[in-house]
Amino acid sequence: MSAAPVLIAGGGIGGLAAAAGLAQKGIASVVVEQAARLGEIGAGIQIGPNAFHSFDYLGIGDAARANAVYIDALRLMDAQDGTEITQIPLGEAFRARMGNPYAVVHRADLHGSLLDYCRESPLVELRTGTRVTGYAQEGGTVRLISTEGTLAGRALIGAEGLRSPIRAQMLRDGEPRISGHTTYRSVIPTEQMPEDLRWNAATLWAGPKCHIVHYPLKGWKVFNLVVTYHRDLQEAIAGRPVSKAEVAQGFEHIHPRARQIIEHGQDWKLWVLCDREPVSNWVDGRVALLGDAAHPMLQYFAQGACMAMEDAVALSHCMAAHDDTETALERYQQMRRVRTARVQMNSRLIGDYIYHPDDAKAAVRNHVMSTMTPEDWCDRLHWLYGSNGLET
């Protein structure tokens, strides 16, 4: 079966990144996607230096860089009084320390760069309109079971996201954890963004049980708006249209300077944030999980897509380094499980103690973070941004 393809369930960023990484190593793959056409929903995402390390390894470095907006800083604002708490400069010193820049990009553009690579590669086959339902293994073969029949391969990678059918069969761990945190997203033309807030930065307004994020996209043609508050919804909603009035309900207690951003948003859509507990095993023989199927996380570290691409780097490295598929997948898991669990756990902690605290906890945050220098931030963040996922 060494000449058989690797089967990849899911044609999102993680699945296509895995196919691209394997193609870089001369390994054929078949990507199976449920949707009738390959594409991405959502708007902007932040991409740290670790994502750029992965882009280069996966062969899409130039294309990804062409679509990115290179911001000057990460700014943390106090949503209660409208003042700046701190900012992390992302200029030459940051880039030199991390080895790559920090940027923002439209999710569809990033997905498109990966899709273009996969379409052009003779080692990648793309199949759409095929819903994966499970898998079976026998000897040196794994079979992907779908609504369109079965496919045989040397390995199967489950990259179908939070509710992965491959994970459901492998781990039988039920539904995701619903955080109750509700996120609303909008994209507006730059001219509709308040002029005094058109900063070349990824800006976070942190308030009690809520926050607002904004940054420019698509060559400064639009601004991405993301606002979140603790609404305690217990239904996993994704992409439901909502009114501006509903969005504004969670922000009546914050400073008018921050609150005005909501007034300029249009066509708001709602997501209820979910994740899962970190697990130490996501491999079953010739089957492995990747990205959100393996380690779904809250958005607060801005690392979901980055971790999926790092997974793809590690997976392709291990598949090329080991002739035995099961050994390769076990090694891939060993390389990734501690790092991804650390990011999952930190994403929760950041939400509680950086994004959403009140009263004394907020005062402690402001005091500690306002005293940190750019060098302090580089020291604190190098473990995350200085890697492309190949370290154990």
VEXDREN-2710 file (C-alpha; in Angstrom, 1 decimal):
% VEXDREN-2710
k/r/px/py/pz
1/MET/0.0/0.0/0.0
2/SER/3.0/2.4/0.0
3/ALA/2.0/3.7/-3.4
4/ALA/-1.7/4.1/-2.4
5/PRO/-2.9/7.7/-1.7
6/VAL/-3.5/9.3/1.7
7/LEU/-7.2/9.9/2.1
8/ILE/-8.1/13.3/3.6
9/ALA/-11.7/13.9/4.9
10/GLY/-12.4/17.6/4.7
11/GLY/-11.5/20.3/2.2
12/GLY/-11.1/23.3/4.5
13/ILE/-7.8/25.0/5.4
14/GLY/-6.5/22.0/7.4
15/GLY/-7.4/19.4/4.8
16/LEU/-5.9/21.3/1.9
17/ALA/-2.8/22.2/3.9
18/ALA/-2.3/18.5/4.6
19/ALA/-2.7/17.7/0.9
20/ALA/-0.2/20.5/0.0
21/GLY/2.3/19.3/2.5
22/LEU/2.1/15.7/1.4
23/ALA/2.5/16.8/-2.3
24/GLN/5.7/18.7/-1.3
25/LYS/7.0/15.3/-0.1
26/GLY/5.9/13.5/-3.3
27/ILE/3.0/11.7/-1.6
28/ALA/-0.4/11.5/-3.4
29/SER/-3.6/12.3/-1.6
30/VAL/-7.4/12.3/-2.2
31/VAL/-9.3/15.1/-0.5
32/VAL/-13.0/14.4/0.0
33/GLU/-15.3/17.3/0.8
34/GLN/-19.0/17.2/1.7
35/ALA/-19.9/20.6/0.1
36/ALA/-20.8/20.7/-3.6
37/ARG/-17.9/23.1/-4.2
38/LEU/-14.7/23.9/-2.3
39/GLY/-14.7/27.3/-0.6
40/GLU/-14.5/29.0/2.8
41/ILE/-17.1/31.0/4.8
42/GLY/-16.2/33.6/7.4
43/ALA/-14.2/36.7/7.1
44/GLY/-10.8/37.8/8.5
45/ILE/-8.3/35.8/10.5
46/GLN/-5.1/36.7/12.1
47/ILE/-2.0/34.8/11.0
48/GLY/1.0/34.8/13.3
49/PRO/4.6/34.2/12.2
50/ASN/4.2/30.5/12.9
51/ALA/1.6/30.5/10.1
52/PHE/4.1/32.1/7.7
53/HIS/6.7/29.4/8.6
54/SER/4.1/26.8/7.7
55/PHE/3.2/28.6/4.4
56/ASP/6.7/28.3/3.2
57/TYR/7.0/24.7/4.1
58/LEU/3.7/23.9/2.4
59/GLY/4.7/25.7/-0.8
60/ILE/2.3/28.6/-0.7
61/GLY/4.5/31.3/0.8
62/ASP/4.4/33.8/-2.0
63/ALA/0.6/33.5/-2.6
64/ALA/-0.2/33.8/1.0
65/ARG/2.0/36.9/1.4
66/ALA/0.4/38.5/-1.6
67/ASN/-3.0/38.4/0.1
68/ALA/-2.0/39.5/3.6
69/VAL/-2.3/42.9/5.2
70/TYR/0.8/43.6/7.3
71/ILE/-0.3/45.4/10.5
72/ASP/1.9/47.6/12.6
73/ALA/0.8/46.4/16.1
74/LEU/-1.5/44.4/18.3
75/ARG/-3.4/47.0/20.4
76/LEU/-5.2/46.2/23.6
77/MET/-7.7/48.9/24.6
78/ASP/-9.8/49.2/27.8
79/ALA/-13.4/49.1/26.6
80/GLN/-14.7/50.6/29.9
81/ASP/-12.7/53.9/29.7
82/GLY/-11.6/54.0/26.1
83/THR/-7.8/54.2/26.8
84/GLU/-5.0/52.0/25.5
85/ILE/-3.6/49.4/27.9
86/THR/-0.7/48.2/25.8
87/GLN/0.5/47.5/22.3
88/ILE/2.9/45.0/20.8
89/PRO/4.9/46.5/17.9
90/LEU/5.1/44.1/15.0
91/GLY/8.0/45.9/13.1
92/GLU/11.5/44.9/12.3
93/ALA/12.5/43.8/15.8
94/PHE/9.5/41.5/16.1
95/ARG/10.0/40.0/12.7
96/ALA/13.7/39.4/13.3
97/ARG/13.0/37.7/16.6
98/MET/10.1/35.5/15.3
99/GLY/11.5/34.9/11.8
100/ASN/8.4/36.1/10.0
101/PRO/5.8/38.9/10.1
102/TYR/2.3/39.0/11.7
103/ALA/-0.6/39.8/9.4
104/VAL/-4.3/39.5/8.8
105/VAL/-6.0/37.9/5.8
106/HIS/-9.4/37.1/4.6
107/ARG/-10.1/33.4/5.3
108/ALA/-11.3/32.8/1.7
109/ASP/-8.0/34.2/0.3
110/LEU/-6.0/31.9/2.5
111/HIS/-8.2/28.9/1.5
112/GLY/-7.9/30.0/-2.1
113/SER/-4.1/29.9/-2.0
114/LEU/-4.1/26.4/-0.8
115/LEU/-6.9/25.4/-3.2
116/ASP/-4.9/26.8/-6.2
117/TYR/-1.9/24.8/-5.1
118/CYS/-3.9/21.6/-4.8
119/ARG/-5.7/22.0/-8.1
120/GLU/-2.4/22.5/-9.9
121/SER/-0.6/19.5/-8.2
122/PRO/-0.8/16.2/-10.1
123/LEU/-0.5/14.5/-6.6
124/VAL/-3.8/15.9/-5.3
125/GLU/-7.2/14.7/-6.3
126/LEU/-10.2/16.7/-5.1
127/ARG/-13.7/15.2/-4.7
128/THR/-16.7/17.2/-3.7
129/GLY/-20.3/16.4/-2.8
130/THR/-19.2/13.4/-0.7
131/ARG/-20.2/13.2/2.9
132/VAL/-17.9/11.1/5.1
133/THR/-19.6/8.7/7.5
134/GLY/-16.8/6.6/8.9
135/TYR/-13.9/4.3/8.3
136/ALA/-12.8/0.7/8.4
137/GLN/-9.3/-0.9/8.6
138/GLU/-8.0/-4.2/7.5
139/GLY/-4.3/-5.2/7.3
140/GLY/-2.4/-2.5/5.5
141/THR/-5.5/-0.8/4.1
142/VAL/-7.9/1.9/5.5
143/ARG/-11.2/2.5/3.8
144/LEU/-13.0/5.8/4.0
145/ILE/-16.8/5.2/4.0
146/SER/-19.0/7.9/2.5
147/THR/-22.3/8.5/0.9
148/GLU/-20.7/7.9/-2.5
149/GLY/-19.2/4.5/-1.5
150/THR/-15.7/3.7/-0.2
151/LEU/-12.2/4.7/-1.0
152/ALA/-9.0/2.7/-0.1
153/GLY/-5.7/4.3/1.0
154/ARG/-2.6/3.9/3.0
155/ALA/-3.8/6.4/5.7
156/LEU/-6.9/8.5/6.5
157/ILE/-6.7/12.0/7.9
158/GLY/-9.9/13.4/9.6
159/ALA/-9.9/17.1/9.0
160/GLU/-13.6/17.8/9.0
161/GLY/-13.7/20.2/11.9
162/LEU/-15.4/20.4/15.2
163/ARG/-18.0/17.7/14.5
164/SER/-15.7/15.3/12.6
165/PRO/-17.4/11.9/11.9
166/ILE/-14.0/10.4/11.9
167/ARG/-13.4/11.7/15.4
168/ALA/-16.9/10.5/16.5
169/GLN/-16.1/7.0/15.5
170/MET/-12.5/7.0/16.9
171/LEU/-13.1/8.7/20.3
172/ARG/-16.8/8.5/20.9
173/ASP/-16.6/11.6/23.0
174/GLY/-20.0/13.2/22.2
175/GLU/-20.9/16.8/21.6
176/PRO/-18.4/19.7/21.8
177/ARG/-18.3/21.9/24.9
178/ILE/-20.5/25.0/24.3
179/SER/-18.9/28.0/25.9
180/GLY/-22.0/30.2/25.8
181/HIS/-19.8/33.0/24.4
182/THR/-21.5/34.5/21.4
183/THR/-19.6/36.0/18.6
184/TYR/-21.0/38.3/15.9
185/ARG/-19.1/39.1/12.7
186/SER/-19.4/41.8/10.1
187/VAL/-17.3/43.3/7.3
188/ILE/-17.7/47.0/6.4
189/PRO/-16.1/49.2/3.7
190/THR/-13.2/51.2/5.1
191/GLU/-14.9/54.5/4.6
192/GLN/-17.7/53.4/7.0
193/MET/-15.2/52.7/9.8
194/PRO/-14.9/55.7/12.2
195/GLU/-11.9/57.7/10.9
196/ASP/-10.2/57.9/14.3
197/LEU/-10.2/54.1/14.6
198/ARG/-8.8/53.3/11.1
199/TRP/-5.6/51.9/12.7
200/ASN/-3.2/49.6/10.9
201/ALA/-3.5/47.2/13.8
202/ALA/-5.4/44.2/15.1
203/THR/-7.2/46.0/17.9
204/LEU/-8.9/44.4/20.9
205/TRP/-11.3/46.3/23.2
206/ALA/-11.5/44.3/26.3
207/GLY/-14.5/44.7/28.6
208/PRO/-16.4/42.9/31.3
209/LYS/-17.7/39.7/29.8
210/CYS/-17.3/41.1/26.3
211/HIS/-14.8/42.3/23.7
212/ILE/-14.5/43.9/20.3
213/VAL/-11.9/43.2/17.6
214/HIS/-11.3/45.1/14.3
215/TYR/-8.6/45.2/11.7
216/PRO/-8.2/46.1/7.9
217/LEU/-8.5/43.5/5.2
218/LYS/-8.1/43.1/1.4
219/GLY/-5.6/45.9/0.9
220/TRP/-7.5/48.2/3.3
221/LYS/-10.7/48.0/1.2
222/VAL/-12.7/46.7/4.2
223/PHE/-12.5/46.3/8.0
224/ASN/-13.3/43.1/9.7
225/LEU/-15.4/43.4/12.9
226/VAL/-15.8/40.7/15.5
227/VAL/-17.6/41.3/18.8
228/THR/-18.2/38.8/21.5
229/TYR/-20.1/38.7/24.8
230/HIS/-21.2/36.1/27.3
231/ARG/-24.8/35.4/26.4
232/ASP/-24.9/31.9/27.9
233/LEU/-26.5/30.4/24.8
234/GLN/-26.4/26.6/25.0
235/GLU/-27.1/25.9/21.3
236/ALA/-24.2/25.6/18.9
237/ILE/-25.2/28.2/16.3
238/ALA/-23.0/28.9/13.2
239/GLY/-23.5/31.8/10.8
240/ARG/-27.1/32.8/11.7
241/PRO/-28.1/36.4/10.5
242/VAL/-29.0/38.7/13.4
243/SER/-30.1/42.3/13.8
244/LYS/-27.8/45.2/14.8
245/ALA/-30.0/45.7/17.9
246/GLU/-29.3/42.1/19.1
247/VAL/-25.6/42.7/18.7
248/ALA/-25.7/45.9/20.6
249/GLN/-27.4/44.4/23.7
250/GLY/-24.2/43.0/25.1
251/PHE/-22.3/46.3/24.9
252/GLU/-24.4/48.9/26.6
253/HIS/-22.0/49.1/29.5
254/ILE/-18.8/49.9/27.5
255/HIS/-17.3/53.2/26.4
256/PRO/-19.0/55.1/23.5
257/ARG/-15.7/55.1/21.6
258/ALA/-15.7/51.3/21.4
259/ARG/-19.5/50.9/21.1
260/GLN/-19.8/53.1/18.0
261/ILE/-18.1/50.4/16.0
262/ILE/-21.2/48.2/16.3
263/GLU/-23.3/51.0/14.8
264/HIS/-21.3/50.8/11.6
265/GLY/-21.6/47.0/11.2
266/GLN/-24.0/45.6/8.6
267/ASP/-25.3/42.1/7.9
268/TRP/-24.2/40.7/11.3
269/LYS/-24.0/36.9/11.7
270/LEU/-23.8/34.9/14.9
271/TRP/-21.7/32.1/16.1
272/VAL/-21.7/30.4/19.5
273/LEU/-18.2/29.4/20.4
274/CYS/-17.4/25.8/21.1
275/ASP/-14.3/23.7/21.9
276/ARG/-13.4/20.4/23.4
277/GLU/-11.1/19.2/26.2
278/PRO/-7.6/18.4/25.1
279/VAL/-7.0/14.7/24.5
280/SER/-3.7/12.7/24.4
281/ASN/-4.7/10.4/21.6
282/TRP/-6.1/11.1/18.1
283/VAL/-4.6/8.2/16.2
284/ASP/-6.2/4.8/15.5
285/GLY/-3.9/2.6/13.4
286/ARG/-3.8/4.2/10.0
287/VAL/-6.3/6.9/10.9
288/ALA/-5.4/10.3/12.5
289/LEU/-7.1/13.6/13.2
290/LEU/-5.9/17.1/12.2
291/GLY/-6.9/20.7/13.0
292/ASP/-10.2/21.3/14.7
293/ALA/-11.1/17.6/14.4
294/ALA/-8.2/16.9/16.8
295/HIS/-8.0/20.0/19.0
296/PRO/-10.8/22.5/18.5
297/MET/-10.1/25.7/20.5
298/LEU/-11.7/29.0/21.3
299/GLN/-10.8/31.9/19.1
300/TYR/-9.0/34.0/21.7
301/PHE/-5.4/33.0/20.8
302/ALA/-6.2/33.5/17.0
303/GLN/-4.5/30.2/16.4
304/GLY/-7.1/27.7/15.1
305/ALA/-6.0/27.9/11.4
306/CYS/-2.4/28.3/12.4
307/MET/-2.4/25.1/14.4
308/ALA/-4.1/23.2/11.5
309/MET/-1.4/24.3/9.2
310/GLU/1.3/23.3/11.7
311/ASP/-0.4/19.9/11.9
312/ALA/-0.1/19.6/8.1
313/VAL/3.6/20.4/8.3
314/ALA/4.3/17.8/11.0
315/LEU/2.1/15.2/9.3
316/SER/3.8/15.5/5.9
317/HIS/7.2/15.5/7.6
318/CYS/6.5/12.3/9.4
319/MET/4.9/10.6/6.5
320/ALA/8.0/11.3/4.4
321/ALA/10.4/10.3/7.3
322/HIS/8.8/6.9/8.1
323/ASP/8.1/4.0/5.7
324/ASP/5.6/2.5/8.1
325/THR/2.4/4.5/8.1
326/GLU/1.3/3.7/11.6
327/THR/4.7/4.7/13.0
328/ALA/4.5/8.0/11.0
329/LEU/1.1/8.8/12.4
330/GLU/2.2/8.0/16.0
331/ARG/5.2/10.2/15.6
332/TYR/3.0/13.0/14.2
333/GLN/0.8/12.8/17.3
334/GLN/3.8/12.9/19.6
335/MET/5.0/16.0/17.9
336/ARG/1.7/17.8/18.1
337/ARG/-0.3/16.9/21.2
338/VAL/1.4/18.9/23.9
339/ARG/1.8/22.1/21.8
340/THR/-1.8/22.0/20.6
341/ALA/-3.2/21.2/24.1
342/ARG/-1.2/24.2/25.4
343/VAL/-2.8/26.5/22.9
344/GLN/-6.3/25.1/23.6
345/MET/-5.8/25.7/27.3
346/ASN/-4.3/29.1/26.9
347/SER/-7.2/30.1/24.6
348/ARG/-9.6/29.5/27.5
349/LEU/-7.4/31.4/30.0
350/ILE/-7.0/34.4/27.8
351/GLY/-10.7/34.7/27.4
352/ASP/-11.2/34.7/31.2
353/TYR/-8.3/36.8/32.3
354/ILE/-7.3/39.1/29.4
355/TYR/-10.4/39.6/27.2
356/HIS/-13.3/39.6/29.7
357/PRO/-12.3/40.4/33.3
358/ASP/-13.9/43.1/35.4
359/ASP/-13.1/45.1/38.5
360/ALA/-9.9/44.0/40.4
361/LYS/-9.1/41.4/37.8
362/ALA/-9.2/44.0/35.0
363/ALA/-7.0/46.3/37.1
364/VAL/-4.4/43.6/37.5
365/ARG/-4.5/42.9/33.8
366/ASN/-4.0/46.6/33.0
367/HIS/-1.2/47.0/35.5
368/VAL/0.8/44.0/34.4
369/MET/0.4/44.4/30.7
370/SER/1.0/48.1/30.6
371/THR/4.5/47.6/32.1
372/MET/5.6/45.1/29.5
373/THR/8.2/46.2/26.9
374/PRO/8.3/45.0/23.3
375/GLU/11.2/42.8/24.3
376/ASP/9.1/41.3/27.1
377/TRP/6.3/40.5/24.6
378/CYS/8.8/38.8/22.2
379/ASP/10.1/36.7/25.1
380/ARG/6.6/35.8/26.2
381/LEU/5.4/34.8/22.7
382/HIS/8.4/33.2/21.1
383/TRP/7.3/29.7/22.1
384/LEU/4.2/30.2/20.0
385/TYR/5.3/32.3/17.0
386/GLY/8.9/30.9/16.6
387/SER/7.8/27.4/15.4
388/ASN/6.3/25.8/12.3
389/GLY/5.2/22.8/14.3
390/LEU/8.1/20.4/13.8
391/GLU/9.3/20.7/17.4
392/THR/8.0/18.1/19.9
END
